[in-house]
Amino acid sequence: MASIRELHQQLVCKERSAVEIATEALERVQALEPKLHSFISVTADRAIAQAQQVDAKIAAGEAIGPLAGIPIGIKDNLCTQGIRTTCGSRILENFVPPYESTVTQRLFDAGAVMVGKTNMDEFAMGSSTETSAYQVTANPWDLERVPGGSSGGSAAAVAAGQCVVALGSDTGGSIRQPASLCGVVGMKPTYGLVSRYGLVAYASSLDQIGPFARTVEDAAILLRAIAGHDPQDATSLKVEIPDYAAALKPDFKPRGKLRIGVIQETFGEGLDSTVEAAVTTAVETLQELGAEIQVINCPQFRYGLPTYYIIAPSEASANLARYDGVKYGFRADNPENLLDMYAKTRAEGFGAEVKRRIMIGTYALSAGYYDAYYLKAQKVRTLIKQDFERAFQKVDVLVCPTSPTTAFKAGEKTDDPLSMYLSDLMTIPVNLAGLPALSLPCGFDDQGLPIGLQMIGNVLREDILLSVAYAYEQATEWHKKAPVI
């Protein structure tokens, strides 16, 4: 499928209509869904109606923005008014939000065309999209393998051309890791840059909404559309949003000497040799483009995983307490009393991984254990953040692998939660520090599976991050490859 810029040009020049573009995307969704299972809900009627509105504007001679008429997938934990929002869970199987999330409202105001709500790990808890209560999404590069998670549906849909761009949410790597496994660009913005109003919460101090795209430029266009202050989100930052796409240049020269740091702690044991080789080659390419390369130590990086698996489940145990069968969502049949209704509803409505994390979080917050676990984890979180602060005094951007491996086979890690948790080893510290980061393709392994390079920026320096990623992308051919399905 063409890029946002190409489609916009076709619409403005009246070479194609928005309805034609939407119909093409919907036909591809219909053709590939039996294999991929990227979408929980397909919103064909809504997509055609939105496309017709764009065509009407063009016919009336009105100017349209870059996202007008662009097919987009929305992760199914973003509330869409009048359209089912399940979070991949049985407990919200029939939940239809009475309001629109801020990010989707901004996209619809910009004329974007929603083709559907994408599949995800239940309540965004997982790294393979296998904990969804509805279906397991396949990786477009190899249908026997997972697309990553929790935003696997969005990553797979973009990689397979079912939509041009998509939205995901990233709590510990849930945009970047599936982007790596599916060979697309995925970005987690600075915490607070994008409103979380209407995002069904997993871990409120970590969650952040971000874009999936085939190219860095498309990701930059989508990010600008969703970023910005929102009075309905208390953590939303009041900052000016630059035109990220306009600042993209195919080299580093406009910025002067660019310093890139390679995080030493992300290499070594546990890292697949083909991933290490691809990332090392990518660093060499950045050096050839004129970047000054330094090896950077972040000693606390290795503690990100255990820290996350105390803080995130603790916040989840509080956030998910609202699903009790009283106000909305699933309710168990024939309870004996109120407490029995609570217990049965949660036992039947939540999947195994969600129950596991609720129990871990409740335990960590319980009397006698709060100081030993949760408080200590918050202190380590501060140390991780300080490591990054010291690093950014020396360099402009940090790089490392996005995922320690390429896509693994479906079912391979479902019985080994710890092994599954290690999939987010490289991405989690970024969320703990609230930094922006993205993953973009940097190679393929010997089985033809994509490898992702993670770039990490300083707070609110999405502009630098995107410009470095764009320069690397333009110097390589990886983003031009697409799966054959």
N, C-alpha and C positions, 0 to 999 in steps of 0.2 A: 504494500500500500504506500502511496505517496506521502511526502512529509506535509506538515502544516503549511509551510510556505508555498509549496507546489499546489496544494489543494486550494489555498486562498487565492492564488493567482488564477487558477482555473475558474473559480466562482466569480471573481471580479471581472474577468474577461468573457464571462458567460459561455465558456467552453463546455461546462457541465453545470448541472443544478445540484443544490444541496440534497434534494430528494434522490437523485441518481446516486450520489456518493453514499447516502445513508442506506439505500436499497442494496448497493454492492456490499457494504459492510454486513448488513443483516443476512444476506445470502451466504456470505462466508461464515458467519456465526452458525447458521443453520447447517451448512455442509460439514463443518468441523466439530460441532458439539458432540456428536456421537463418539468421537475419538478423544477429544480433549477434556470435555466437562469443565470449561473455564467459567461458565456463568451459572449462578443459582436461579436468576430470573432474567429473561430476555424481554426488553420493553420495546417491541417493534412498533406498536401504535404510537407510543410516546415519541419515539425517534422520528417517525415520518411526520408527525404534527410539528415537532421542533424544526425539522428541515423545511417544511412548508413555510414556516414563519420567516426563516432566513431568505428563502426564495422570494417571498413577498416583499421583503425589504429591498432586495437587489432590484426587483422589478419596479419598485417605486423610486429608484435612484438614490436610496439611502446608503451611506457608507457602512461597511461592516468591519468588525475587528478580525484579527487573525484566527480566533477560535470559532468564528461563526460557521456552522455547517460541518464542523469536525467531529467524526464519530469517536466517542469516549466511553470507556468502561469505568464503573464506579464500584469500589470495594464494598461488600455488603454489610459493613459496619458503619457506613455513613448514612444518616437518616435522609430519606427521600420522601417528601410529603405525598401521601396517597399511593405509594409503592412499597411493597413488602420489604422489610429490612430484617434479616434473620441473624446476622453475625455468625452464620454457619452453625447455628445451634437449634436444637429441637425446642428449647425453652422459649425461643422467639419465632417459632415456625410461622405463626399467623399475625405477627406484629406489623401493623401499618402505621408509620409515624404520622402524627397530625401536623408536623412542621418540617421545614427544610433545613438541612445543615448549611452553615455559612458558605463553605467551599462549593457545594453543589449549586447553591443559589447564585454565587458569583459566576460559575461556569455557564449556567443557564441564561443568566443576564447577558453573558458574552456571546450567546448563540450556539454554544456547544450542543451536540446531539448525543444523548445517552442511549446506547444500544442495549445496556443491561447492567445488572448488579453481579459482580464477580465473586467466584467461590473463594473461600478462605478457611484457614484453621479456625476451629470453634473459639469465638471471642478472642481471636488473634493469638491463641496459645498453641504454638507449634512451628516447626521449621520445614514442613513438607506438604502442607495442605491435606494431610491424611486424617486430621482430627475433625474435619468437617462432618456434620451429621448427615449430609446429603449425598456427597459424591467425592471421589478422589480425582483431582485434576492431574492430567498427564503433561509431561514435558514435551513441547513440540519437536525438540531435537531427537528424542527417543521416547516413544510412548510408554515404555516399560519403566521409565524413571520419573522421579518427582520433579516438580517445577520449583521447589523451595517453598518457604512460607514465612509468615502466615499469608502474605499477599500473593500466593501462587497463581490464583485465577487471573489477577490483573497482569502479572508478568507473562503468563502463557498466552493471554489474549493479544497482547501487544506483539510478542514474538511471532505469533502465527498470523498477524495481520487481520485479526477479527475486529480490531479498533485501531485508531491511529495512536492514541495515548490513553492512559488510564491513571486513576488515583489509587494509592494504597495507603496504609498506615504503618509506621515503623516504631516499635517499642524497644526492640533490642537488635534490630537488623531486618525486620520484616518487609522492607522494600529492597534494601541492597542485596541481601542474600538471594532472594528469588530472581532479582535482576541479573546477578552473576550466573546463576544456574540456567537461566533462559537466554542469555546473550543479549540483553537490552540495557538501556541506561535507567537507573533507579536512584532517586535522590531523597535523602532525609534532610529537611531544612533545619536551621537553628531553632531550638525550642522556643516557641512563642511567636515565630514569624508567621505561621499559618494558624488560623483559628481552629480550635478543637470543638467549637459549638456544633452539636449535632453528630459528633463522633462518639459512638458508644464506647465508654471508657473501659480500658483494661488496667493500665497503670498510669494514672493521671500525670505524674511528674516525668514520665518518659515518652508517652505517646506523642507522635507528630505525623501529620498528613503530608504526603509528598507525591511527586509525579513519576510515572513510568513512560518511557518513550523509546523510539528506535534510534534517535540521535540526541546529542547534547542540546542542539538548538531547540528542538521540540520540547525538551524538558524545561529549558529556560523560559520559553513562551508560556507553558502551562504553569510554572511556578509563579511567574509575575501575576497571572490571572487570579491565583488563589491566595497569594500573600497579602499581608496588610492588617492593620489594627481592626479589631472587632470588639465593641463594647460589651458584647454578650459573653466574652471569654475573659475572665479575670487575669489569665496568664498571657494574654495577647500583648505584643510589644508595640509601642507607638513609635514606629520608625518609617522613614521614607523608603518606598520600594523603587529601586532603579529599574531601568529597562535592561534586564539581564541579557537578552538576545542581541541587543544593539551593541553591546560591549565585546561580543565574541570576535576574536581575531585568530587567524591561523598560525600565529607565532607569538612569542613572549616579548618581542622587542618593545612594544608600546609601554610595557610595565617596567622596563629596565631589567636589572639582574633578578632573576627569580630563584629563590632558594627552596629546594624540595628536600624534605627529610624522610628517610626510610626507617620505619620503626623496627629496631633490631629484634624486639621481643616477639614479633609475629612470624619469625622464621625459625626453622629447627624442627624438633620432634612434633609429629602430628600433622605437618604440612605435606601434602601430596607433592612429589618431586616434579610432576609436570606443571602444577600450579606455581611452584617456586621458580621454575625455569621461565615460565611465561611472564611472571611479574618482574623478574630480574631483567629480562629483555625489554620490558616496558620502561623500566627505570633508565636503561641505557638509551632508549629512544628519547626520553625526556631530556637526558643529558645532551644528546645530539642536537636537540632543538634549542639548546642554550641555557638550560637550567643548571644551577649549581647544586650538586647532590651531596647531602650529608647523612651520616648514620646517626640516628637519634635514639636515645635510651628513654623508655617510659617504664620504669621498674614496676609500677603498680598495675600495668596493663593486664598482667596475668591474673589479677584478683577481680577483674571485671565480671567474669562468669559467676563465681560464688556470691559476689555482692548483688548482682542482678537477681539471682534466684532466691534472694531474701526480700529485697525491696519490691520487685514486681509482684510476686505472689501476695505480699502483705497488702499492697494497694489493691490488688485484685480481690482479695477476701472482703475488703470493705466495699468496693465498687459493685461486686456481684451479689452482695447481700440483698439488693433490691429485687432480685428475681425469686420471689417467694410464692407466686400464684395469687397474690392479692389484687394488684392493680392492673397488670397487663401480662401478656405472654401466656405460656402453657400453665395449666393447672391440673394436677392429678385428680383422677376420678375417685369418688366415694371415700374421702378421708373420714376418719373417726372423730377427729376434733381439729382445732386450729393448728396445734403443733404437728399433728400427723400430716396435715395438708402441706405445711412448710417442708417437712422431711421428705414426703413422697414426691412433691413437685420437684424439688432440687435433685433428688436421687434419680428420678426418671427423665428430667429435663436436661441435665448436664451430662457431658461425656466424661470419660475416664481422665483425660489430661486436665480438664478444667477442675474436676474434683480434686485431683492431686495438688494442683497449685493453690486452690482455696484452702486445703488442709495445711499445706506448708506455711502459707501466709498467716492463717489463724493461729497456728502454733507459735510462729515467730513473734506475733504481737501479744501473745497471752501473758498473763501475770507471771513474773518470775523468769521469763525468757526475753522480754522486750530489750533489756539492756544488753544481754548476751548476744543477741542476734541482730535485731533491727537497728538499734542504736549504733552498734559496731559497724554494720554495713553502711550506714550513712556517713560514718567517719572515714571509712575506706573510700567511699564515693568522693569525698572531698579531696583525698590524697590523689585519686585518679585524675580529677579535674586539675589539680595543681601540677601534675606531670605534664598535662597538655599545655597549660599556661607557660611553663618553662620552655617547652618545645617550641611554642610559637614566638618566643623571644629570639629564637635562632633561625627559624624557617617560616616560609609563607604558607606552605601546604605540606601535609604528611601523606605518605603513601604506604600501602601494605596490601596483601591479598584480601579479597572480600570474604571468601569462604575457603576453609582449609582443603576442601575437595571439590570436584565437579559433582554433577547431579548423581545421586545414588538411586538404586532401584527401589520401587515402591514395595513397602513391607520389610525392607532390609533393617530398619532401625525402630520399628514400631514397638517392639518388645524390649527395647533398651533405651529408656528415657534419657539416661546420662549421655549416651552416644549421640542422641538427637540434639541435646542441649549444646554439645560441642560444635554444632554447625554454626552457631552464632558467636563463636569465640572471638573473632576479629571485629565484629560489629558492635557488640554490647557496650564497650567503654565509651563510645561516641555518644550514645544515649545518656549514659550516666553523667557525662560532662555537658550535655545540651548543645553539642557542636553540630555544624552542618557537614554532611559527607555524601558522597555518591559512589556508585559502582558503574563501571563501563567496561565493555568487552576488551580483552587484551590478548586473546588467543584461544586455542582449542586443544584438548588433549588428544591422545592417539585414538580415541573412540569417536572423535568428532563432537565432543561436548564442550560448551563454552566455558571460558575462564574469565573471572572478573577482577579488575584492578580497583581497589578502594582508594579514593582520595578524600582526605579530611581537611576541612578548613577551620579557620578561627571563627569565633562568634560573629555572626552577621556578615561574613565575608563570602557569601554565595557568589558574588561577582568574580572574585579571584578564582574560586574553586571551579566555576563553570568555564572560565576562560582557559584555565590550564587543561581541563578535560577536553575542551573543544580543540585546542591546539594539538593534543595527542591524537584525538579522533581523526583530525584532518591529515595527520602524518601516517596513518595506518589504514588498513582495509577491513578490519574486523567487523565494523558496524554495517558493512555492505553485505555481509553474508546473512542468509535467512534460511530457516529450516524448510525442508521439502516435505509436505504432509499430503 
